[in-house]
Amino acid sequence: MTDTSWLGPPVDLRPVFAEQQAAFIDLLRRLDGDEWDRPTVCPGWSVKDVAAHVLGDHVGRLSIHRDGFHALHPRDGEAFPVFLDRINDAWVDAARRISPPLLVELLAAVADQIIAFWRTVDLDALGGPVRWAGPEPHPYWLDVAREYTEFWTHQQQICEATGRPGLTDPHYVGPVIETFLRGLPYTLRDVAAPQGTGFQLTVTGPGGGDWTCTRGPDRWRLRRGPHPRPAARLELDVDTTWRLCTRGITPEQAAERARVDGDRRLAAAALRIVSIIWSGPAGR
């Protein structure tokens, strides 16, 4: 069995994933007519487009991982983030033919199947890579957690576009922060430091906590909790952290809200964390 302990302790987010999906469907059912057309932070996408994108993600997950049906692949020389942006845009463009009531019905039906599918998966088994955590295979518990954070983020985008409160209770946002920080070891991969060097990230506010990345013999390793003598300590609040990890704000903007103690080079490297598949400022 491949050692993945460097990712930190495993989590099972399937229960909160199911709750988030139910809350998402409830949110969509309460939208008024013109709210579906409101722009979101996703360039060129309305509220309805973001909801259609979530449907496309569910359809792709079930088709590929449950049914073994692989229909789309990157073109020769096409980077994976570019491929993903291309097929996402094609799906959303086609889904603009779907009425909001039908879109909600489809999402509700497919979300039930997604929840049922994840119950059948061995969370400790290795699957494909969660690319923002590294290129190697990762356990399915991280894949489930990644899915949860993506759909939580899209729900937050719709809430902000329509002036509604999001799922910012610690019960929901805590797992988001915990998952996003699994990208820290990969973010720091090129930072040279003596073995044993510790970096501490403190996320303040409800749903936050302390996390430590320690330089091991072959890679940085993540664990919960503070470090007794970190070479650098970075402090961010919960809101700044999730927006940084999804590139809702830039590393430079996050740095303006941060507190840094110790090695500023190490802290600056950590602020480059991205916990989504991102092709640049125009990406989703």
C-alpha positions, 0 to 999 in steps of 0.5 A, a space after each residue: 500500500 502506498 504511503 499517503 500519510 504525508 497528506 495528513 489524517 484521512 477524513 470521511 466527508 460523505 455525511 456532510 457532502 450529502 447535507 451540502 447537496 440537499 442544501 444546494 438543491 433547496 437553495 436552487 428551488 428558492 431562486 426567483 426568475 431573474 436571479 438565475 441570470 445574475 452574473 457570478 465570479 466565474 467569468 461569463 457564467 450566470 447563476 444558472 450556468 454554475 448550477 449547470 456546471 455542477 450537473 455536468 460534474 455529477 454526470 461526468 463522475 457517474 459516467 466515468 467512475 461508476 459506469 466506466 464510460 470514458 468519452 472525452 480526452 485532452 487533445 494532443 498537447 493540450 494541458 489538462 486545465 485547458 482541456 477541463 475549461 474547454 469541456 466545461 464551457 461546452 457543457 454549460 453552453 449546451 445546458 443553456 437550453 435547459 429550463 431552471 425547473 428542469 435543471 433543478 429536477 435533474 440535479 436532485 435526481 443525479 445528486 442522489 445517485 452521486 451520494 449513493 455511489 460514494 457510499 460504495 467506494 473504499 475511501 482508503 483505496 488509491 484512485 487517480 490524482 487530485 491534481 492540486 495535491 500532486 500528480 501521484 494517485 491519491 486515496 478516495 477519501 481525498 477525492 470525496 473531500 475535493 468534490 465536497 469543497 468544489 460544490 460548497 464553493 459553487 454554492 457559495 458563489 451562487 449565494 453571493 451572486 443572489 445576496 443569500 447567506 452561504 454555508 459558513 457555519 463551522 460544520 460546513 466550512 471547517 471541512 472545506 479548510 481542512 481539505 484545501 490545506 491538503 495542497 500545502 505539501 505540494 505547494 511547498 514542493 520546490 522550497 529547499 529547507 533542511 530536514 525537520 524545518 517546520 511551517 505552521 499555518 494558523 487559520 483563525 475563526 470558526 472552522 479554522 485551526 493550526 496545521 504544520 508542514 514539516 520537511 521530511 527526507 523526500 517531501 513536505 509532510 502535513 499534520 494537524 496542530 501547531 509546531 513548537 518552533 516553526 521556521 515560519 508562521 502564517 496566519 489567515 482568517 477562514 474567509 481569506 483562506 478559502 478565497 485564496 485556495 479557490 483564487 477568489 483573491 490573489 496571493 498578493 491580496 491574501 498577503 495584505 490580510 495575513 500575519 507572518 512571523 519568521 521566514 517570509 520566503 517560506 510564508 510567501 511560497 505557502 501563499 501560492 496554494 491553489 486547491 482547485 484545477 486552475 488554468 489562470 485568471 480566466 479559469 473556473 
